[in-house]
Amino acid sequence: MRRPRLPARLPLDPYVLALLATVGLAALLPARGPAATVAEGASAAAVALLFFLYGARLSTREALDGLRHWRLHLTVLACTFLLFPALGLAARALVPGLLSPPLYQGLLFLCLVPSTVQSSIAFTAIARGNVPAAICAGSFSSLAGIVLTPLLAGALLGGGSGSGSGFSADALLKIVVQLLLPFLLGQVLRRWVGGFLARHKKVLGHVDRGSILLVVYAAFSAGMAAGVWHRVGLRSLGALMAVEALLLAVMLLATWYGAARLGFGRGDRIAIQFAGSKKSLAAGLPMASVLFGAQASLAVLPLMLFHQMQLMVCAVLARRRARDPLTPDGAQLPGARVAEVSPRPQHPAPRGR
């Protein structure tokens, strides 16, 4: 009798560990006084740099070429910016019995951020799905999120959470200055800086992650100074994780079976499932720092938990999809049994975007 083999590595994202370490540092050594002012200014500069790099990296020609598969992209956008927010609004019934107003606000914000790019592509590739479609769908979602996420936040977070943190003209100005203008500047300068960014992609990846760590440290330091963490207990965290597990399960089922009802083939269904059921930590964290200020530490907590949960669940799901017996044209054989042993995937493990 064969003994079951343990996975070679646990699907625990090292970057999430770095984020948790940053949170711990902010809890033990929060920036106060003049140091808090410096951290806030550095965080704002880091957010602007991030969105400049997003704009400079996005190829307008590739995005336009990808529009040919418009039905798939509209399906992913509908899942990300319609179905997710609808489920977030439905969760309002859980306040205050199961979720506190600040945690619900963070959960609703989680439902408004765009999809991931890198991990959606990697999981789609492991599962032998439509990788080009996943690339375009993730890119379109990220681009749309720069506009749609703040607009949805203004419409849905302006008092519906009961936390008193509405969406003001000052927040809108910050979004324009720290998010939209750097992104547009990156698009304008892409023809001159795009080659340099492509040649130094690995180094700039560290810049991305380091910038987000700085944003997290500043946000959680401000949260510690404001005393927001006194409102979170183990029971609240457990309830939040249970709600997020249910949210992820609903989205995975809806994207898979909903795509089938819409007539998509196996490869497209995989791309829709992984791009339409996931949320971007890299895009959500800097947006939250702009939108919520001192409350950002609680607002991003649901997103951080959901991010790790989606990586672990989708890693297992992608490996199961990779074992589907296929016909020569790439379609799944109807009623076929899953093979007992699967080949080791040759794709790198996804990182936390």
DOZALUM-619151 format. One record per residue (C-alpha): chain; residue number from 1; residue in three letters; x, y, z. Coordinates in steps of 0.1 Angstrom, whole numbers, plus 5000, padded with zeros to 4 digits. Example, Ala and Ser with C-alpha at 12.3 -4.5 7.8 and 13.67 -1.06 7.14 Angstrom:
<atoms>
   cadena   num   residuo      x      y      z
        A     1       ALA   5123   4955   5078
        A     2       SER   5137   4989   5071
</atoms>
This chain:
<atoms>
   cadena   num   residuo      x      y      z
        A     1       MET   5000   5000   5000
        A     2       ARG   5014   5033   4989
        A     3       ARG   5019   5059   5016
        A     4       PRO   5005   5094   5007
        A     5       ARG   5032   5118   4998
        A     6       LEU   5034   5152   5015
        A     7       PRO   5037   5182   4992
        A     8       ALA   5072   5193   4984
        A     9       ARG   5064   5227   4998
        A    10       LEU   5035   5243   5016
        A    11       PRO   5016   5269   4996
        A    12       LEU   5025   5296   5021
        A    13       ASP   5035   5327   5003
        A    14       PRO   5069   5340   5017
        A    15       TYR   5058   5375   5009
        A    16       VAL   5028   5371   5033
        A    17       LEU   5053   5361   5060
        A    18       ALA   5072   5393   5053
        A    19       LEU   5040   5413   5056
        A    20       LEU   5032   5396   5089
        A    21       ALA   5067   5404   5101
        A    22       THR   5062   5440   5091
        A    23       VAL   5029   5441   5110
        A    24       GLY   5047   5427   5141
        A    25       LEU   5074   5453   5138
        A    26       ALA   5048   5481   5136
        A    27       ALA   5031   5466   5167
        A    28       LEU   5064   5465   5187
        A    29       LEU   5080   5496   5173
        A    30       PRO   5054   5519   5157
        A    31       ALA   5065   5552   5142
        A    32       ARG   5054   5580   5165
        A    33       GLY   5058   5618   5165
        A    34       PRO   5083   5631   5138
        A    35       ALA   5090   5595   5127
        A    36       ALA   5053   5590   5120
        A    37       THR   5053   5621   5097
        A    38       VAL   5084   5608   5079
        A    39       ALA   5068   5573   5075
        A    40       GLU   5035   5588   5062
        A    41       GLY   5054   5609   5036
        A    42       ALA   5075   5579   5026
        A    43       SER   5044   5558   5023
        A    44       ALA   5027   5584   5000
        A    45       ALA   5058   5585   4978
        A    46       ALA   5060   5547   4977
        A    47       VAL   5023   5545   4965
        A    48       ALA   5030   5570   4938
        A    49       LEU   5061   5551   4927
        A    50       LEU   5041   5518   4926
        A    51       PHE   5014   5532   4903
        A    52       PHE   5040   5549   4881
        A    53       LEU   5056   5515   4876
        A    54       TYR   5022   5499   4869
        A    55       GLY   5016   5525   4842
        A    56       ALA   5051   5522   4827
        A    57       ARG   5049   5484   4825
        A    58       LEU   5015   5481   4809
        A    59       SER   5017   5476   4771
        A    60       THR   4988   5494   4755
        A    61       ARG   4992   5474   4723
        A    62       GLU   4990   5440   4742
        A    63       ALA   4960   5452   4760
        A    64       LEU   4942   5462   4728
        A    65       ASP   4952   5429   4712
        A    66       GLY   4936   5410   4741
        A    67       LEU   4903   5427   4735
        A    68       ARG   4895   5401   4708
        A    69       HIS   4885   5378   4736
        A    70       TRP   4861   5404   4750
        A    71       ARG   4834   5379   4763
        A    72       LEU   4859   5363   4787
        A    73       HIS   4873   5397   4799
        A    74       LEU   4838   5410   4805
        A    75       THR   4830   5379   4825
        A    76       VAL   4860   5384   4847
        A    77       LEU   4853   5421   4852
        A    78       ALA   4817   5413   4861
        A    79       CYS   4829   5387   4887
        A    80       THR   4854   5412   4901
        A    81       PHE   4834   5444   4902
        A    82       LEU   4798   5432   4902
        A    83       LEU   4794   5398   4918
        A    84       PHE   4821   5403   4945
        A    85       PRO   4806   5437   4956
        A    86       ALA   4771   5422   4956
        A    87       LEU   4783   5395   4980
        A    88       GLY   4801   5421   5001
        A    89       LEU   4769   5441   5004
        A    90       ALA   4750   5409   5014
        A    91       ALA   4775   5404   5042
        A    92       ARG   4761   5436   5058
        A    93       ALA   4735   5414   5074
        A    94       LEU   4764   5399   5096
        A    95       VAL   4770   5433   5113
        A    96       PRO   4772   5436   5143
        A    97       GLY   4763   5401   5153
        A    98       LEU   4792   5383   5136
        A    99       LEU   4814   5411   5122
        A   100       SER   4823   5444   5138
        A   101       PRO   4817   5475   5116
        A   102       PRO   4854   5482   5110
        A   103       LEU   4860   5446   5099
        A   104       TYR   4830   5446   5077
        A   105       GLN   4843   5478   5061
        A   106       GLY   4875   5459   5054
        A   107       LEU   4856   5430   5040
        A   108       LEU   4836   5452   5017
        A   109       PHE   4868   5469   5005
        A   110       LEU   4883   5435   4998
        A   111       CYS   4853   5429   4974
        A   112       LEU   4861   5461   4955
        A   113       VAL   4898   5457   4947
        A   114       PRO   4909   5443   4913
        A   115       SER   4920   5407   4905
        A   116       THR   4956   5394   4907
        A   117       VAL   4979   5392   4877
        A   118       GLN   5009   5370   4885
        A   119       SER   4993   5343   4906
        A   120       SER   4963   5340   4883
        A   121       ILE   4986   5334   4854
        A   122       ALA   5007   5309   4873
        A   123       PHE   4977   5289   4885
        A   124       THR   4961   5290   4850
        A   125       ALA   4994   5276   4836
        A   126       ILE   4997   5249   4862
        A   127       ALA   4961   5238   4855
        A   128       ARG   4967   5238   4817
        A   129       GLY   4942   5266   4810
        A   130       ASN   4942   5296   4786
        A   131       VAL   4973   5315   4798
        A   132       PRO   4970   5344   4773
        A   133       ALA   4935   5350   4784
        A   134       ALA   4945   5350   4820
        A   135       ILE   4973   5375   4812
        A   136       CYS   4949   5399   4795
        A   137       ALA   4921   5394   4821
        A   138       GLY   4944   5401   4850
        A   139       SER   4958   5432   4832
        A   140       PHE   4924   5446   4823
        A   141       SER   4912   5440   4859
        A   142       SER   4942   5459   4873
        A   143       LEU   4937   5487   4849
        A   144       ALA   4900   5490   4855
        A   145       GLY   4905   5488   4893
        A   146       ILE   4925   5521   4893
        A   147       VAL   4893   5538   4883
        A   148       LEU   4865   5514   4895
        A   149       THR   4878   5506   4930
        A   150       PRO   4879   5543   4942
        A   151       LEU   4845   5549   4925
        A   152       LEU   4829   5518   4941
        A   153       ALA   4845   5527   4974
        A   154       GLY   4830   5562   4972
        A   155       ALA   4796   5547   4965
        A   156       LEU   4796   5518   4989
        A   157       LEU   4819   5528   5018
        A   158       GLY   4806   5563   5024
        A   159       GLY   4788   5555   5056
        A   160       GLY   4775   5520   5050
        A   161       SER   4799   5504   5074
        A   162       GLY   4789   5526   5103
        A   163       SER   4825   5534   5110
        A   164       GLY   4821   5571   5103
        A   165       SER   4849   5571   5076
        A   166       GLY   4831   5585   5046
        A   167       PHE   4845   5592   5012
        A   168       SER   4854   5628   5010
        A   169       ALA   4866   5652   4984
        A   170       ASP   4900   5651   5001
        A   171       ALA   4901   5613   4996
        A   172       LEU   4892   5618   4959
        A   173       LEU   4921   5643   4955
        A   174       LYS   4945   5619   4971
        A   175       ILE   4934   5592   4947
        A   176       VAL   4940   5615   4917
        A   177       VAL   4974   5627   4929
        A   178       GLN   4988   5594   4943
        A   179       LEU   4972   5569   4920
        A   180       LEU   4959   5582   4887
        A   181       LEU   4985   5609   4879
        A   182       PRO   5015   5586   4885
        A   183       PHE   4998   5558   4864
        A   184       LEU   4992   5582   4835
        A   185       LEU   5027   5596   4837
        A   186       GLY   5040   5560   4835
        A   187       GLN   5019   5554   4804
        A   188       VAL   5032   5586   4788
        A   189       LEU   5069   5578   4796
        A   190       ARG   5066   5541   4788
        A   191       ARG   5082   5545   4753
        A   192       TRP   5114   5559   4770
        A   193       VAL   5115   5539   4802
        A   194       GLY   5098   5506   4792
        A   195       GLY   5130   5490   4780
        A   196       PHE   5149   5499   4812
        A   197       LEU   5121   5485   4833
        A   198       ALA   5120   5452   4813
        A   199       ARG   5158   5448   4816
        A   200       HIS   5157   5453   4854
        A   201       LYS   5124   5435   4861
        A   202       LYS   5139   5414   4889
        A   203       VAL   5153   5443   4908
        A   204       LEU   5121   5464   4903
        A   205       GLY   5101   5435   4917
        A   206       HIS   5120   5440   4950
        A   207       VAL   5112   5477   4948
        A   208       ASP   5075   5468   4944
        A   209       ARG   5074   5445   4974
        A   210       GLY   5096   5468   4995
        A   211       SER   5073   5497   4988
        A   212       ILE   5043   5478   4999
        A   213       LEU   5060   5467   5031
        A   214       LEU   5067   5504   5038
        A   215       VAL   5030   5512   5031
        A   216       VAL   5019   5484   5055
        A   217       TYR   5043   5496   5082
        A   218       ALA   5031   5531   5080
        A   219       ALA   4994   5520   5080
        A   220       PHE   4998   5497   5110
        A   221       SER   5019   5522   5129
        A   222       ALA   4991   5548   5125
        A   223       GLY   4966   5521   5136
        A   224       MET   4986   5514   5167
        A   225       ALA   4988   5551   5175
        A   226       ALA   4950   5554   5171
        A   227       GLY   4944   5523   5192
        A   228       VAL   4923   5505   5165
        A   229       TRP   4937   5471   5174
        A   230       HIS   4919   5471   5208
        A   231       ARG   4887   5465   5189
        A   232       VAL   4898   5431   5174
        A   233       GLY   4897   5399   5193
        A   234       LEU   4902   5362   5185
        A   235       ARG   4865   5356   5181
        A   236       SER   4863   5385   5156
        A   237       LEU   4892   5371   5137
        A   238       GLY   4877   5336   5136
        A   239       ALA   4844   5349   5124
        A   240       LEU   4861   5370   5097
        A   241       MET   4881   5339   5084
        A   242       ALA   4849   5318   5083
        A   243       VAL   4831   5345   5063
        A   244       GLU   4860   5348   5039
        A   245       ALA   4862   5311   5034
        A   246       LEU   4826   5310   5024
        A   247       LEU   4831   5340   5001
        A   248       LEU   4860   5323   4984
        A   249       ALA   4840   5291   4980
        A   250       VAL   4811   5309   4965
        A   251       MET   4833   5327   4940
        A   252       LEU   4852   5296   4929
        A   253       LEU   4819   5277   4923
        A   254       ALA   4803   5307   4906
        A   255       THR   4832   5313   4882
        A   256       TRP   4836   5276   4873
        A   257       TYR   4800   5267   4867
        A   258       GLY   4788   5301   4856
        A   259       ALA   4815   5301   4829
        A   260       ALA   4802   5267   4818
        A   261       ARG   4767   5280   4815
        A   262       LEU   4780   5309   4793
        A   263       GLY   4795   5283   4769
        A   264       PHE   4832   5287   4776
        A   265       GLY   4855   5258   4771
        A   266       ARG   4878   5242   4797
        A   267       GLY   4908   5264   4791
        A   268       ASP   4887   5296   4793
        A   269       ARG   4868   5284   4824
        A   270       ILE   4901   5279   4842
        A   271       ALA   4913   5314   4833
        A   272       ILE   4879   5328   4844
        A   273       GLN   4880   5309   4877
        A   274       PHE   4914   5319   4887
        A   275       ALA   4912   5355   4875
        A   276       GLY   4876   5361   4886
        A   277       SER   4878   5346   4921
        A   278       LYS   4909   5363   4934
        A   279       LYS   4919   5397   4948
        A   280       SER   4951   5416   4945
        A   281       LEU   4970   5424   4977
        A   282       ALA   4996   5445   4958
        A   283       ALA   4968   5468   4944
        A   284       GLY   4946   5468   4975
        A   285       LEU   4972   5478   5001
        A   286       PRO   4983   5511   4986
        A   287       MET   4947   5520   4977
        A   288       ALA   4936   5514   5013
        A   289       SER   4964   5536   5026
        A   290       VAL   4951   5564   5005
        A   291       LEU   4914   5558   5012
        A   292       PHE   4914   5550   5050
        A   293       GLY   4943   5568   5066
        A   294       ALA   4947   5557   5102
        A   295       GLN   4920   5531   5098
        A   296       ALA   4939   5514   5070
        A   297       SER   4954   5488   5093
        A   298       LEU   4919   5473   5100
        A   299       ALA   4907   5479   5065
        A   300       VAL   4935   5458   5049
        A   301       LEU   4934   5429   5075
        A   302       PRO   4906   5411   5056
        A   303       LEU   4924   5415   5023
        A   304       MET   4957   5401   5038
        A   305       LEU   4938   5370   5052
        A   306       PHE   4919   5365   5020
        A   307       HIS   4951   5367   4999
        A   308       GLN   4968   5339   5018
        A   309       MET   4936   5318   5018
        A   310       GLN   4931   5322   4980
        A   311       LEU   4968   5312   4974
        A   312       MET   4965   5280   4995
        A   313       VAL   4931   5269   4981
        A   314       CYS   4939   5278   4944
        A   315       ALA   4973   5260   4946
        A   316       VAL   4955   5227   4955
        A   317       LEU   4928   5234   4929
        A   318       ALA   4953   5241   4901
        A   319       ARG   4971   5208   4908
        A   320       ARG   4938   5189   4906
        A   321       ARG   4929   5206   4874
        A   322       ALA   4963   5197   4860
        A   323       ARG   4954   5160   4863
        A   324       ASP   4922   5163   4842
        A   325       PRO   4925   5138   4812
        A   326       LEU   4922   5159   4780
        A   327       THR   4913   5153   4744
        A   328       PRO   4938   5162   4717
        A   329       ASP   4922   5197   4713
        A   330       GLY   4926   5204   4750
        A   331       ALA   4890   5197   4762
        A   332       GLN   4883   5177   4792
        A   333       LEU   4871   5141   4786
        A   334       PRO   4835   5138   4798
        A   335       GLY   4832   5115   4828
        A   336       ALA   4869   5107   4829
        A   337       ARG   4884   5098   4862
        A   338       VAL   4913   5118   4876
        A   339       ALA   4947   5101   4873
        A   340       GLU   4962   5089   4906
        A   341       VAL   4996   5105   4900
        A   342       SER   5002   5138   4883
        A   343       PRO   5034   5151   4868
        A   344       ARG   5052   5178   4887
        A   345       PRO   5042   5212   4874
        A   346       GLN   5071   5230   4856
        A   347       HIS   5058   5265   4864
        A   348       PRO   5072   5286   4892
        A   349       ALA   5051   5290   4924
        A   350       PRO   5031   5323   4923
        A   351       ARG   5041   5352   4943
        A   352       GLY   5018   5375   4961
        A   353       ARG   5002   5399   4936
</atoms>
